[in-house]
Structures are given as C-alpha cells and as structure tokens.
Amino acid sequence: MSREKVVFKINGYWKDDNTSFEDYIVVKDEYHEFDDAEFCDNQIFFYGMSEDFIKNQIKLNYHNSLDFVIEDYKVIK
C-alpha cells in the first residue's frame, strides 16, 4: 500500500537579511521516505514539514525555531 505524498509551496523571508522567497517546495516525508518522480532532491527546500507544523510556524512568525519565517503556504500535492 503506497502512502500519499504531501507537498507544499511556502512563501516567506529569511530572518538574517529579510530577503523574501516564494514557492519553496517542502514535503511532509523525511528525506529517506520521500520518493516521487515529479520532484527531484535539488527542487526540495525542506523535508519533514507537516501541514500542522507549517501552520504553527506561521502563527509563531519571527519567533519560530527556523532561520526563516513562513508567511503562507499552499498544498500542491
């Protein structure tokens, strides 16, 4: 039985210099579990982000534990 792959695009900015980014691809699965012909490793920005994690990081805004701030996201797969 194959698991459904969950893929998101996030928009936000880097905390160190406020440089914005758009459409960075993140996936729910960890690196070793993710295998999808549509996306190759160098297209994926971050592994292991669930939708709940992303929503929480948006709520935390600048005070999250990441080097960047997620402002919004969309599910693409």
Sequence and secondary structure as in RCSB ss.txt:
>XXXX:A:sequence
MSREKVVFKINGYWKDDNTSFEDYIVVKDEYHEFDDAEFCDNQIFFYGMSEDFIKNQIKLNYHNSLDFVIEDYKV
IK
>XXXX:A:secstr
      EEEEEEEETTT  EEEEEEEESS GGG   TT  GGGEEEES  HHHHHHHHHHGGGSSSSEEEEEEEE
  
